Amino acid sequence: MAVEIRFRRPAEHEQLLALLTGKDGPFRANYEALLFAAALGRRKERRVEFEKSGEPIRYALVENRPYGDVLIDLIAAAEVPDDAKILGDDRLADRLKIFEDYANGGLHYLQGEINARGSRDLVAIVSSLVLDALTPAADQDDDPVKDMLDALEW
C-alpha cells in the first residue's frame, strides 16, 4: 500500500484557520488558506518553524489544483535558488517543510493584521493584502514574480 503524502498545519493557528474557512471566511478549505498564507509568508519574508501540528492535509488536494503544487515548488525554488535538485521527486518532503514554515509565518502575519486593525472582516483584510501585493510601490519599477524567476539559476 502506498503511503499518502500529507503536509502539516500549525496547531497554534487552528482557530484562525477555522475563521478563514468558516461561513464568512474568504476560503473554502484549509489547504486554500494555507496556500495563501505561504505566499503571504514568503512575500513578507516570514518563515517560522513549528513543532505542534493539527490534522495533516492530504497533498493530493493541492496537487490536483492547477496552482497548488506549482506554488509549493516556486516557494522552495526561490528559497534555495542555488539548489536545482530541490525540485526533484525525492525532495518533496523538503519542499513541503519550506511551504509549511512559510504558511505558519503568513498566518502569524495575518493574525497580526487582524489584531492591529481590530477587525474580524477577514475577506476585507485578505483582499487588502492581495491588493497590496499586486500594487507596486511608487518607487518600485520591478515585477516581484519576474525578479523571483530571474533569481533562479537554471
C-alpha positions in Angstrom: 0.0 0.0 0.0 1.4 3.4 -1.0 1.9 6.0 1.7 -0.3 9.0 1.4 1.7 12.3 1.4 0.4 14.9 3.8 1.6 18.3 4.9 1.2 19.8 8.4 -0.7 22.8 9.6 0.4 24.7 12.7 -1.8 23.8 15.7 -1.4 27.3 17.2 -3.4 28.7 14.2 -6.3 26.2 14.3 -8.7 28.9 15.4 -7.6 31.4 12.7 -7.9 28.6 10.0 -11.4 27.9 11.2 -12.3 31.6 10.8 -10.6 31.8 7.4 -12.6 28.8 6.2 -15.8 29.4 8.1 -19.1 30.6 6.8 -17.9 34.2 6.4 -14.3 33.4 5.6 -12.5 34.1 2.3 -11.5 30.4 1.8 -13.5 27.2 1.3 -10.8 24.8 2.7 -7.8 24.8 4.9 -5.4 23.9 2.1 -6.6 27.1 0.2 -6.0 29.2 3.3 -2.5 27.6 3.8 -1.6 28.3 0.1 -2.5 31.9 0.6 -0.6 32.1 4.0 2.5 30.5 2.5 2.5 33.1 -0.4 2.0 35.8 2.2 4.7 34.5 4.4 7.2 34.3 1.5 6.3 37.8 0.4 6.7 39.2 3.9 9.9 37.1 4.4 8.4 35.3 7.4 9.5 31.7 7.7 8.5 30.3 11.1 9.1 26.7 12.0 6.7 24.9 14.3 6.6 21.6 16.1 3.0 21.1 17.1 0.6 20.5 14.2 -3.1 20.0 13.7 -4.7 17.3 11.5 -2.4 16.9 8.4 -3.8 17.8 5.0 -3.6 15.4 2.0 -1.1 16.7 -0.6 -3.3 15.3 -3.3 -5.8 18.1 -2.6 -3.1 20.7 -3.6 -1.6 18.5 -6.3 -4.9 18.2 -8.2 -5.2 22.0 -8.4 -3.7 23.9 -11.3 -1.8 26.2 -9.0 -1.2 24.3 -5.7 1.9 22.2 -6.3 3.4 24.8 -8.6 3.2 27.4 -5.8 4.9 25.0 -3.4 7.6 24.3 -6.0 8.1 28.1 -6.7 8.4 28.9 -3.0 11.0 26.2 -2.5 13.0 27.1 -5.6 13.0 30.8 -4.5 14.1 29.8 -1.0 17.1 27.7 -2.3 17.9 29.2 -5.7 21.3 27.5 -5.8 19.9 24.0 -5.4 18.0 23.0 -8.6 17.6 19.5 -7.1 15.1 20.9 -4.7 12.5 20.3 -7.4 13.4 16.6 -7.7 10.8 14.0 -6.8 12.9 12.8 -3.9 12.9 16.3 -2.3 9.1 16.7 -1.9 9.5 16.5 1.9 12.0 19.4 1.8 9.6 21.5 -0.3 6.7 20.8 1.9 8.7 21.7 5.0 9.6 25.1 3.4 5.9 25.5 2.5 4.7 24.7 6.0 7.1 27.2 7.6 6.1 30.0 5.3 2.4 29.2 5.8 3.0 29.4 9.5 4.8 32.8 9.0 2.0 34.0 6.9 -0.6 33.0 9.5 1.4 34.9 12.1 1.4 37.9 9.9 -2.3 37.6 9.1 -3.1 37.3 12.9 -1.0 40.4 13.5 -3.0 42.3 10.8 -6.3 41.2 12.4 -5.1 42.3 15.8 -3.7 45.7 14.5 -6.9 46.5 12.5 -9.2 45.4 15.3 -11.4 43.9 12.6 -12.8 40.4 12.1 -13.7 41.1 8.4 -11.3 38.6 7.1 -12.5 39.0 3.5 -11.6 42.7 3.6 -8.2 42.0 5.3 -7.2 39.3 2.8 -8.4 41.4 -0.1 -6.3 44.3 1.1 -3.2 42.1 1.4 -3.8 40.8 -2.1 -4.2 44.3 -3.5 -1.0 45.4 -1.6 0.9 42.6 -3.2 -0.4 43.4 -6.7 0.2 47.1 -6.5 3.9 48.0 -6.9 5.1 50.8 -4.7 5.6 54.2 -6.3 9.4 53.8 -6.2 9.3 50.2 -7.4 9.7 49.6 -11.1 10.2 45.9 -11.0 7.9 42.9 -11.1 8.4 40.7 -8.0 7.4 37.5 -9.8 9.8 38.2 -12.7 12.5 39.0 -10.1 11.9 35.7 -8.4 12.0 33.8 -11.6 15.2 35.7 -12.8 16.8 34.8 -9.5 16.5 31.1 -10.2 19.6 29.6 -11.8 18.8 27.1 -14.4 
